[in-house]
Amino acid sequence: MQVIATFETGGYDAWKSAFDGQSEAWSQAGLTLLQLWRSLDAPDRAVALFKCGNRSAAEGWLHRQSALHGAVTTEFLRTA
């Protein structure tokens, strides 16, 4: 399963530094970062594609991110 997460960062550079510092936490939540994009039209928006091994743990980590760093929208996906 994969998850696409869109982060409204409120300031990309500070958010990216904090995001990178949490790599162990999102790894422990069953997430493996596959790709990270930054929007060309909204430079404070980042979109991440993760491989997800534990949905409930991932949802917990993503919920904490929205409480700390601004809005996060997610979509969990599987290969069709």
N, C-alpha and C positions, 0 to 999 in steps of 0.2 A: 504494500500500500504506500502511496505517496500523499504528501500534503503540500498544498500551495498556500503560503501565508503572505499576506500583504500587510506591511507595517507602515503606518503613518508616523514617521520618526520625530517630527517636530525639530529636526536638526540632524541631518544625516551623519555628519562627521562624529558628533558625540555619540549618537546611537550606534554607529558602526563599531566604535571603540568598545562600548559596553557589550554589544552583541558578540564580538570576537572574544571578549573576556568571559563569556558564558558558554563557550564551546563545550566544556566538560558537563555543564548542567543540561544542555540540550542533548548531549550524547547519552547521559544517564536517563533522560526521558524517552529514550528509544528513537531519537532523531539523528539522521546522518544528512548533513548539508550536501546537496548535489549541485545546486547552482544558486547564485544570488545576483539579482538584477537591480539596477537603479533606474527609475523612470526618467526618461528624457523630458517629458512634459511636466512632471511634478517632482523636482529633484529631492524633495524630502520624503518621497515614497520609495520603499524597497520591497521587492518581491522575492521570496525564497522558495525553492523547491527542495523538500526534504524527503528522504526515504524514511518511512515510519514503521517501527517494529512494535510499538505499544501505544495504541490510540489514546487510552485513558491517561497515561503518563504524559503523552505529548499534549493533550488538551490542557492538562494542569499547568505545564510549563508555558504554553501559549497564553493561557488566562493570566498568569502572573505577569507576562510581558505587557499585556494590555493594561494592567493595573499600574505598571511602573513607567511605561514608555509611550503610551498613547494607543490609539485604536489599532487592533489587529483583526483582520478578517481571514478566515481559513476555509479551505475546502479539502476534504479528504477524498482521495481518488484511488481507483484500482484500474489495472490494465483491462481493457474491454476485449 
